[in-house]
Amino acid sequence: MTSIMAEEEWIIATQEGLGKLISKPKMTEKYLRKPPFRFLHDIVCEVIRATGFAATLFTPDEMDAATMTDKAAKVGFLSKIISATFFALGQDGTDVLPKKIVAGLEPENTNIWLLSLFQASTQALGNSEQACARVLQGDSAITRARVPVWEAQVKLARNHLRDMAELSEFVQRDLDEAQERLENPGLGMDLFGLDLRVKNTFIEVSSSRIEKRPRSAPPSCLRTSTGTQAKAEEQDFAVDTPATLQVYPQAQERWWFKTLDPLDPIFESISEGFRNSFRSHRLRKRAAEWCDVASVEVTSIQLVASPDVRDRYHRMLGREDASRIEPLVVDATPLDPTLNEFLLYHGTTNEAIGRICEKGFDPRIRRRGCTRPMLGEGIYFASAASKADQYASPSQLGFRRQILTRVCLGKAYQTRRPLRDQVHPPLYRDDEARERMYGSVLGLTRAEGGALDFREYVVYDGGRCLPAAVITYRHTPGCRCHVCRGGM
């Protein structure tokens, strides 16, 4: 942690540098200890006006602080000026992170950049035009970039599943260590069914933070440290600190979750993929009018794991025969293409979340009021979060939840017509004329000759799906999507 003496040094340095270059805003100690974005925006604009440095970097709208209302715009603005600053000084890399600055974190690095901005605008003004050109071409000097979480997980999943002969050993080891984890919570957890213990990526806890709750206290009844209804609904699986591991002994089953910090790279990856998978939908079924893409805000993400559900899932993977499976092209994160295993979205009620995370999916439990679903009595998933959004019931304060799920589709039956009476996948005959069952049903879109606007993926066996994360979100004010307009 930075000492008080060190803090005083970089605050004084910034005051003596930029404070003498520009007259406003004032370089007060209060703002330099935790610089707000508007304060930094005003500094950049004044430096541009006073020196001409980075004069070609921003559009007129970007120079207007009133247009910088969302996080993405603020991060984008800072990314450009930070990169231009260090490019002008002849440095191709920096660990100053715009997202940290917007969040009010790492004030020392923020002041380091401000001092660099002073140097660039006074000592390297001749390099300004070239530096701005590099930034506008897409170059970035920010080297401490986000960890490519999904890429690493995909690689781990493929390596883990490639050697099927060792799969049962991994599963048995997981089960054998379940009790040991309860006694020694410092052990890493295999939250995505991947072997991540070595790096201990997800869980860092101490035994003093373990909390055991009786069966009578379901997750939806947990109280948060804030005590407000909004915060309680925002984080149903709320924890006192982001590092707390919760253990729920219910009957002979156990399940865990970990609430991610919003600055965690895994949170950023899941959140970005979730928002990017929203699409424009019809106002209502068969309507000619299409609505705007939903504008949503992800408020919390919990990674979840149940050893019993994971055991069932791994046993199912061990029974799959990749030689009979035709790979699908799916607009989703692939985990094992040879088994058609993907990360898909499932929308449900807030009341059902805890049961699914603890015991897994059950095709026999159907959403209230849903009669004769289009593809039968199965468990429905979507690659477009906006499709699953239709089935995510809002709380009184508008919070919705979807479950990001590992789904093994296996050999998929692709249909262009409804299969309302289906209670299991259709049958087919293999090369030896033996009757076998498909692993899943894929409902095709109208563009593919089917009856749907967006694909639906249905499995009829709860063992084919493994909850990986719960995403809590809400539609932003002014959202004009089909859900907010009452079409669905």
N, C-alpha and C positions, 0 to 999 in steps of 0.2 A: 504494500500500500504506500502511496506517495506520502512523504512526511510533510508536516506543516511548513517546515523550512523550504522544502522543494516547491510546494504550492506557491508560497510567497514569491519565490524566484521567477517562476514562469508567468505569474500574474504581473509582476513588475516589468518583466521583459516585454510583455505584450503592450502594457500601458506606455512604456517608453518608445516602442516602435510605432505601432498603428495609432496610438494616442496622439502622437505628434504629426502623423501624416494626414489624418482626417479629424475634423472637429466634432463630428457626430457620426454615430451615437457615442456617448461618453463611455470610456473603458472603465466602468465601475467594477469593483472587486466582486460584488454580488453576481453580476452577469458573467464575469469571466470564470467564476467557480463552477457555474452550471449554465453555459450559454444557451439561451432559447433560440429557436430557429429564426424568429423575426429579427432578433439582435444580430445574428450572423448574416442574414439577408441584407440588412441595412448596411453592415460593414462592407460587404462585397460591392454593393451598388455605389457606395461612396468612394471606394477605392477605384472603381472603374471610372467614375466621374472625375476624380482628382488626378488620376495618372494616365488613364487610357488603357491600362492593362486589362486584357480579356474583353476588350470592347466589342469584339465580333462573336463572342461566345454564346450570348443569350438572345432570345427573342424578346420583343417588347412585353409580351405577356409574362415571361419569366422574370422580367425586371420589376413587375408589379407584385408586391407581396400579397395583395388581396387574392391573387389567383392561386397562391400556394396553400391550398386548404387540406389536401390529403397527404398521407405519408409518402406515397410514391413520388409525388411532385417534389416534395422537399428533398427526398433522397436523391432524385435525379438532378436537382439544382446543385446540391453540394458535391455530387460525384463529378460533375463537369468542372466546377471551379477548383476542386482539390486536384484533379488530374492535370488541369492546365497549369496550376501553380508549380507542381513538381516537375512537369515536363519542361517548363520555362527555366527551371533551375538545373536542368540536365539530369534529373533523377527519374528513372523509369519505374520506380516502385515505391510504395509507401504503405504502412499498415494503419493509416488513419481511415476509419470506417464511417461512411456517411450515416449508416443505420444506427450506429452507436451514438453519433452526435445528435441525431434527431430524437433519440430516446433519452438524451440528457446524460449519457454515460461517457466515460473516458475524457473528462475535461482537460487533462494534461495533453493528450494527443490533439484535442481541439485547439489548444493554445499553441502547440507546436506548428500546426498548420497555419494559424493566424500569423505567427512570426515568419513562416515561409512565404506567406502571401505578401507580407511587408517587404521581404527581401526580393521577391520576384518582381514586384511592382516598382521597386526603386533601383535594383541592381541588374535585372534581367529583362527590362522592358522591351529590348530589341528582339527577344525570343517569343514575345507574346503571340504574334500572328501565327507563327509556326506551331506553337503549343496548342492554340485554339483549333487550328486545322486538324491536328492529330485527334483531338477530343471529338470534333464533329464527324470525323471519319470512323469513330467507334473505338479508338484506342482508350485504354484506361490505365492509370498509374496505381490503382488500388490493387495491391497484390495479396492482401490477407483476405482472399475471397471466401465465399461460402463453401463449406465442405460439400462435395457432390454426394449427398447422402444416398439418394436413390440408386445412383450408379454403383456405389459400394455395396448396397444391399442386394441389388440384382446379381452382382458378381458372387457374393457370398452364397446367395440362394442357389445359383446354378452349380457352384462347386459342391454345395452341401447335398444337392439332389442328384448329382451326376453319378456318384457311386452308390447305387441302390443297395448294394450288399452290406454297407455299413449303416444304413438308415436305422435298422432296428436297434443297433448298439447305441446310437445317439439318443433315440427315444427312451430306451431303458435308463440311460445315464441321467437324462432329464428327470425322470420319475424318481430315481433313487436319490437325487439331490434335492427333491422338493422339500422334504422335511428338514434337511440340513440348511436350506435357505431360511426357513422360519427361525432357526436357532442362530444362524449367522447371516444377517441381512446384507453384509458387505459383499456377498457373492454377486457376480453379474447375473442378469436375467436374460433369458432367450425370448425377448418379447415378440419378435417377428418369426419365431421358429428357426432362426438362423443362429449359428454358433458364434455369438458375439461376446463370450465371457472374457476372452483374452484382453480385449480393449476396454471392457466394462463401460461400454458407451452410454448406456441408459440410466443405470442406477448407481448412485453414490450416497449411501446413507449410513447412519450410525445406529447402534442398537437402541439408543435412547429415544430415537424418533419412530420406532416401530409402534404401531397401534393395532391392537386386536379388538374387534368389535363382535358382540354376540349376534346370533342369527336374527334376532328381532330388530336389528338396526340396519335396514337396507341402505344402499348408497344414496338414494334420493332423500334420505332423512338427515344427512350429514349437515352440520352447521359450519359455516365458514368463519374466519377470524373477523370479517367485517360486520357480520350480523345483519347485513341488508338483504332484502328480498331479491334485489336485482343481482347481487353478487352470488347469492345462493343458487339462483336459477342459472347463472352464467357458468358456474362450475359445480355441477351436481356431485362430482367426485372430488369436491374441494379438499385441499390439504393445507396445513398450516404454513408449510414452506415448500418451494418447488422440489426440494430434495427428499421430502418425506415419502417413504414407502408404506402403503396401506396393505394390510393382510386381512382378508375376510374369511375366517373359518366358518363355512356354512355346510352343515351336515359333514360329509366326508370330502367335500369339494373346496378348493381354494382358488382365488383369482386375485391378481394384482393389477394395479394401474399406477402410472406416473404422470403427473401433470407437467407438461413441458413449459419452460419459460419462453415467452414470445420471441426472445432473441436467440433461442436455441436453433441451430441450423436445421435440425429435423423439423421443428415447428415451421420454419420458413419454407422448407421443401413441400411439406404436406399442404400447408395453407396456399402456396402458390399453385400447386397442381389442382387443388380443389376449386379455387376461383377460376382458373383457366378452363375448367371443364364445364362451365355453365354455357348454355346455348340459348338461342331464341326459340320460343315455343308458340304454338297457336294459342289464341286467347281462350278457346275451349275446343273440345273434341270436334273435329271436322270443320272448324271455322276457317274462313279464308284469311282472316287477319292474324298476322304474326306480331308478337309483342317484343319489347326490348329485352336484351339480355339482362338477367338479374344482377343487381349490385349488392354484394353481400360482404359482411365483415366477420371474419373468424375471430371469436373471442377466447376460445380455449381449445386445447387438444390434449387428450389423455391417451397414452399408450396403454394397452391392456393385454393381459396374458392370463390364461387359465391352464395349468398343466394338464388337467383332464381333457379339456377340449383340444389342446395341442396334441396330446397323445392320440386321440381319435383321428385327428387330421393326418398325422404322420403315418399312421397305420393305413389309412386310405391311400396316401401317396405310394406306399410300398406295394400296394396291390395293383396300381395302374401299370398298364403295358403300353409303353410309348410307341411300340411298333404298330399298334392299331389306331393311333391318334393322328389325325390330319391337322397340322398347325393352323390356327386361326389368325387373321389379321384383326387386331382389336386396338382401338384407340385408348389404351390404358397402359399402366406400368407393367411390363412383363416380368415375371419372376422365373418361371421355367417354361419356355415356349414349347418344349417337347411334350409337356403334359397340359398345355394350354392353361397355365396357372398365371393369374393376373390379380392386380389390386383393383377392386371394384367398389362402388358405393351402394349402400343400403339405407334407405330412409325409413324411419319407424317412429313410434310414439316415445315420448320421454319415459313413460312407465316401463316400456319393454327393454330399455337399454341395459339395466343392471342384470336382468334375467339372461339376456343374450350373452353378455360378457362373461357371466359365471358359468352357464350351462351350454352355451352355443346356440346355434339356430335350430329351430324345430319347425318343419313344414306343416305340422298338424295345427300349429297355432296361427290363426289367420287374423288379419286386421279386422276390427269390428266394422260391420256394414259392408264388407267386401264379399260379394257373392259371385261365384263362378268366374274367377279370374281368367284372363284371356289365354294363358298358357297353363292352366290347371293349378293343382294344389302343390305349389312349390315355393321356393325361397327366391325372391326376385332381386336382381342386381342390375346396375347400370354403369356404363363407362362415363356417362355424362352426369355430373352431380346435379344438374338442373332437372334431370328426369327423376332422380331419387328425391329431390326437393319436394316434389308433389306429394310424397307420402310421409314426409317429416313433419309431424304435428307441432305447431308452435305452442310455447307456454304462454301464460298470461302476459308476459313481458316481451313476447315475440321471439324468444330463443328457440332454435330448432337444432336437431342433432342428426347426424348421419354416421354410420359405422363404415370406416375404411376396412375392407375385408380381403383377406387372401382367399381367392376362389379357384379351385381346380375344376375346370370345365371338362377336362378329359376329351373323349370323342363326343363332339357336339352334334345334335340333330338340328339342322337348320330348317325352319318352317316359314312359309309365307302365309299361312292361314291360322286361325285360332285353334287351340287345343284345350278347350275349357274343361273337358272331363278327364284330363290327364292327371294321374296320381303318381306316376313314375315315368321316367324317360321311355320313349319308344324302343322297340326291339329291332335287332338286325341280325343277319347271319354272317358269320365270319368266313374266311377262306375254306374252312373245313366243314362248312354248312352247320356249325353249331350256333344255337340261338344265344345272343348276347344282348345286353342292355346298354344303350347310350349313356354317357355320363351326365349330359345336360341337354337343355333345349335352348336354341338361339332364335329369338324372334326377329326376323329381318325387317328392314325399313321399306317404305314405299319406293325409294330409289332402287332397292334391290328386288323389287317385285312383291314385297310383303305388305303388311297392313299397319305398320307402325311408323311414326315419325323418327323415333330413336330406338336403337337396338335394346332389347331386354334379354338378360341372361338368367336362366332359371335352372336351379338344381333342386332335386327332390330328396336329397339326403343331407342332413345337417353336418355329416362328417366331411363334406366337400368344401366347407367354408370355415375360416378361422378369423374371428375378430382381431384386428391389429390396432386400431385407434378409433377413438370417439371424437368427432369434430363437432364442436358447438359453435353456432353462428347465428346471424340474424340478417334480415334484409335491411339495407340502409334507408333512412327517410327519403322519400321521393322516388323509390324504386318503382318502375312501371312494368315489371315482368308479368307473366300470365298468372302467377300465384298472387301477387299483390293486387292485381286488378280483379281478382275473384273469379278467374276463368276456371280454376281447378279447385 
